[in-house]
Each structure stands twice: as structure tokens, then as C-alpha cells.
Amino acid sequence: MAFQIALKHKLSAANYGNAKLRAYKNLTINYKRCKLLNFNIMYGLETR
């Protein structure tokens, strides 16, 4: 029983780590995309 709980905790910790990593990657990708979009908008406004 204790072994199963420990296994479950280990799995949940691994899943949590993966989820955190995935969320961080998504965040950085979205941030870069947003910055690029803002840059394009500003550039478009300047050139018009």
C-alpha cells in the first residue's frame, strides 16, 4: 500500500514537472509570438 502511494506520488510529481515545463514553454512561445505581433503592428503603423 505504502509502495503504491509512493509510486503515485512519484508519478504525480513527474507529471507536475512536465506540466510546468510545458506551461513554461507555451508561455515563452506565446510571449515571443505576441512581441512579434506587436512589432509587426508598430512597423506597419510607421511605414503607412
C-alpha positions in Angstrom: 0.0 0.0 0.0 2.7 2.4 1.0 4.6 1.4 -2.1 1.7 2.2 -4.3 1.2 5.6 -2.7 4.9 6.4 -3.1 4.7 5.4 -6.8 1.6 7.5 -7.3 3.4 10.5 -5.6 6.4 10.0 -7.8 4.2 9.9 -10.9 2.3 12.9 -9.9 5.5 14.8 -9.2 6.8 13.8 -12.7 3.5 14.9 -14.3 3.6 18.1 -12.4 7.2 18.8 -13.6 6.2 18.0 -17.2 3.1 20.2 -16.9 5.1 23.1 -15.5 7.7 22.7 -18.3 5.1 22.5 -20.9 3.3 25.6 -19.5 6.6 27.5 -19.4 7.4 26.6 -23.0 3.9 27.7 -24.1 4.3 30.9 -22.2 7.6 31.7 -23.8 6.2 30.8 -27.3 3.1 33.0 -26.7 5.3 35.8 -25.4 7.6 35.7 -28.5 4.6 35.5 -30.8 3.0 38.4 -29.0 6.1 40.5 -29.2 6.5 39.7 -32.9 2.8 40.7 -33.5 3.3 44.0 -31.6 6.4 44.7 -33.6 4.6 44.0 -36.9 1.8 46.3 -35.9 4.2 49.1 -34.9 6.2 48.7 -38.0 3.1 48.7 -40.1 1.9 51.9 -38.5 5.3 53.6 -39.0 5.5 52.6 -42.7 1.9 53.6 -43.6 
